[in-house]
Amino acid sequence: MTTKLSLDQVNALSPAEFRETFYNVVELCPAAANFCSHMLPFSSVNTMIHSFHEYLSGLDTESKISVIQGHPDLAGRLLATHQLTQESSFEHSCAGLDQLSIENGIQLNDFNNRYKNKFNFPFVICVRQARKIDVILSAVMARIHNSLEDEVDIGIEEVKKICELRILELVDGQSDSI
C-alpha cells in the first residue's frame, strides 16, 4: 500500500500535481480535481472532501448525469474484461463483486440492465459501504421505482460517498461525514 499523504503534503502540491493525484476520486471526472485544485490550501481533510462535494452539488442536472454515467456497471463487462479503473477494481473486490456466484451475477446484470434502460445511466452505490450482494440487489430493486430526478440526486450522493472514501485512501486524515 502506498503511504498516504499528510494534509501538509497535499497543500504543498502544485495545482497540476493535485490534479494528477486526485484525478479519479470522482470516477472518470478529472474536472472535479481541476476545480478543487484552485482551492488549495485546505484547512483540513474534511474541507478538501467538502470542496469535491460542493463541486458535485453545483453541477447542473445534465452534468450530474454525465458524472453518474462515468461509473461502470456493477460486476459488468468492464470487470469481466479487466478494464475497470484501479479504484473501481478495488471497490468491486471489497464488496466481493469480482467473486459473485453465477446466479448472483446474472441477477445483478439483469437488475443493472433494467435500471440502465429506465434511467440511461448505471446504478451507482457506494459498494464499500453496502458490502454485500443482497444489500446491493435490494437497493437497485428499490431505487428502480424512483423518479429520474430522485435517482440523479441519490446517485450524486453515492458518488460523494465514493469520492470521500477514495480521498481517504490517498490522504491521512479523518472524515466526520461517514
C-alpha positions as CSV (number, residue, x, y, z in Angstrom):
1,M,0.0,0.0,0.0
2,T,1.2,3.5,-0.8
3,T,2.0,5.8,2.0
4,K,-0.8,8.3,2.5
5,L,-0.2,12.0,2.0
6,S,-0.5,14.3,5.0
7,L,-2.6,17.4,4.7
8,D,0.7,19.5,4.6
9,Q,1.9,17.4,1.7
10,V,-1.4,17.9,-0.1
11,N,-1.2,21.6,0.4
12,A,2.4,21.7,-0.9
13,L,1.3,20.2,-4.2
14,S,1.1,22.4,-7.2
15,P,-2.3,22.6,-8.8
16,A,-1.0,20.3,-11.6
17,E,0.3,17.8,-9.0
18,F,-3.0,18.0,-7.1
19,R,-5.0,17.3,-10.3
20,E,-2.7,14.3,-11.1
21,T,-3.0,12.9,-7.6
22,F,-6.8,13.3,-7.3
23,Y,-7.8,13.0,-10.9
24,N,-10.1,9.9,-10.3
25,V,-11.5,10.4,-6.9
26,V,-14.7,11.1,-8.9
27,E,-14.7,8.3,-11.4
28,L,-13.5,9.4,-14.8
29,C,-14.1,13.1,-13.9
30,P,-10.8,14.9,-13.7
31,A,-12.7,18.2,-13.8
32,A,-13.6,17.7,-10.2
33,A,-9.9,17.6,-9.2
34,N,-9.2,20.6,-11.5
35,F,-12.0,22.6,-9.8
36,C,-10.7,21.7,-6.3
37,S,-7.0,22.4,-7.2
38,H,-7.9,26.1,-7.3
39,M,-9.0,25.9,-3.6
40,L,-5.5,24.9,-2.3
41,P,-4.5,25.1,0.5
42,F,-7.1,23.3,2.6
43,S,-7.6,23.8,6.3
44,S,-8.5,20.2,6.9
45,V,-9.1,16.9,5.1
46,N,-12.8,17.5,5.7
47,T,-12.6,20.8,3.9
48,M,-10.9,19.2,1.0
49,I,-13.6,16.5,0.8
50,H,-16.3,19.2,1.1
51,S,-14.8,21.0,-1.9
52,F,-15.3,17.9,-4.0
53,H,-18.8,17.5,-2.7
54,E,-19.5,21.2,-3.4
55,Y,-18.3,20.7,-7.0
56,L,-20.7,17.8,-7.5
57,S,-23.6,19.6,-5.8
58,G,-23.0,22.6,-8.0
59,L,-23.3,20.8,-11.3
60,D,-26.5,21.2,-13.4
61,T,-28.6,18.1,-13.9
62,E,-27.1,17.2,-17.3
63,S,-23.6,17.3,-15.8
64,K,-24.6,15.3,-12.8
65,I,-25.9,12.6,-15.2
66,S,-22.6,12.7,-17.1
67,V,-20.7,12.1,-13.8
68,I,-23.0,9.2,-13.0
69,Q,-22.6,7.8,-16.5
70,G,-18.8,7.7,-15.9
71,H,-19.3,4.9,-13.4
72,P,-19.1,1.3,-14.5
73,D,-21.9,-1.2,-14.3
74,L,-21.5,-3.2,-11.1
75,A,-19.9,-6.6,-11.9
76,G,-20.4,-5.8,-15.6
77,R,-18.3,-6.1,-18.7
78,L,-15.5,-3.9,-17.6
79,L,-14.9,-6.1,-14.5
80,A,-15.0,-9.2,-16.7
81,T,-12.5,-7.8,-19.2
82,H,-10.3,-6.2,-16.5
83,Q,-10.9,-2.7,-17.8
84,L,-12.1,-1.1,-14.6
85,T,-10.1,1.8,-13.2
86,Q,-7.8,0.8,-10.4
87,E,-10.1,2.5,-7.9
88,S,-13.3,0.7,-9.2
89,S,-11.5,-2.6,-9.3
90,F,-10.5,-2.2,-5.6
91,E,-14.1,-1.3,-4.7
92,H,-15.6,-4.2,-6.6
93,S,-13.2,-6.6,-4.8
94,C,-14.0,-5.1,-1.4
95,A,-17.7,-5.9,-2.0
96,G,-16.9,-9.3,-3.5
97,L,-18.4,-8.3,-6.8
98,D,-15.4,-10.0,-8.5
99,Q,-16.4,-13.3,-7.0
100,L,-20.1,-13.5,-7.4
101,S,-21.9,-16.8,-7.9
102,I,-23.2,-17.3,-11.4
103,E,-26.7,-16.9,-10.1
104,N,-26.0,-13.5,-8.3
105,G,-24.0,-12.3,-11.4
106,I,-26.9,-13.0,-13.7
107,Q,-29.4,-11.4,-11.3
108,L,-27.2,-8.2,-10.8
109,N,-26.7,-8.0,-14.6
110,D,-30.4,-8.2,-15.2
111,F,-31.1,-5.6,-12.5
112,N,-28.4,-3.3,-13.9
113,N,-29.9,-3.6,-17.4
114,R,-33.4,-2.8,-16.2
115,Y,-32.1,0.2,-14.2
116,K,-30.0,1.5,-17.1
117,N,-32.9,1.1,-19.5
118,K,-35.1,3.2,-17.3
119,F,-32.6,6.0,-16.4
120,N,-30.0,5.8,-19.1
121,F,-27.1,5.7,-16.6
122,P,-25.7,2.9,-14.5
123,F,-26.8,2.1,-11.0
124,V,-24.4,3.7,-8.6
125,I,-24.0,2.7,-4.9
126,C,-21.0,3.0,-2.6
127,V,-20.3,-0.7,-2.6
128,R,-17.6,-0.4,0.1
129,Q,-20.4,0.7,2.4
130,A,-23.1,-1.7,1.1
131,R,-20.5,-4.6,1.1
132,K,-23.0,-7.4,0.5
133,I,-24.6,-8.5,-2.7
134,D,-28.0,-8.8,-1.0
135,V,-27.8,-5.2,0.1
136,I,-26.8,-4.1,-3.4
137,L,-29.6,-6.1,-5.1
138,S,-32.2,-4.8,-2.7
139,A,-31.1,-1.2,-3.3
140,V,-31.2,-1.4,-7.1
141,M,-34.7,-3.0,-6.9
142,A,-36.0,-0.4,-4.5
143,R,-34.4,2.6,-6.4
144,I,-35.7,1.5,-9.8
145,H,-39.1,2.8,-8.8
146,N,-37.8,6.3,-8.2
147,S,-38.2,9.3,-10.5
148,L,-35.3,10.4,-12.7
149,E,-34.8,13.5,-10.5
150,D,-34.6,11.4,-7.3
151,E,-32.1,9.0,-8.9
152,V,-29.9,11.8,-10.1
153,D,-29.9,13.2,-6.5
154,I,-29.3,9.7,-4.9
155,G,-26.7,8.8,-7.5
156,I,-24.7,12.0,-6.8
157,E,-24.9,11.4,-3.1
158,E,-23.5,7.9,-3.7
159,V,-20.7,9.4,-5.9
160,K,-19.9,11.7,-2.9
161,K,-19.5,8.7,-0.6
162,I,-17.2,7.0,-3.1
163,C,-15.2,10.2,-3.6
164,E,-14.8,10.6,0.1
165,L,-13.5,7.1,0.6
166,R,-11.1,7.5,-2.3
167,I,-9.7,10.7,-0.9
168,L,-9.2,8.9,2.5
169,E,-7.3,6.2,0.6
170,L,-4.9,8.9,-0.5
171,V,-4.8,11.3,2.4
172,D,-4.1,10.6,6.0
173,G,-7.0,12.2,7.8
174,Q,-10.3,11.6,9.4
175,S,-13.7,12.3,8.0
176,D,-16.7,13.1,10.1
177,S,-19.3,12.5,7.5
178,I,-19.1,8.7,7.0
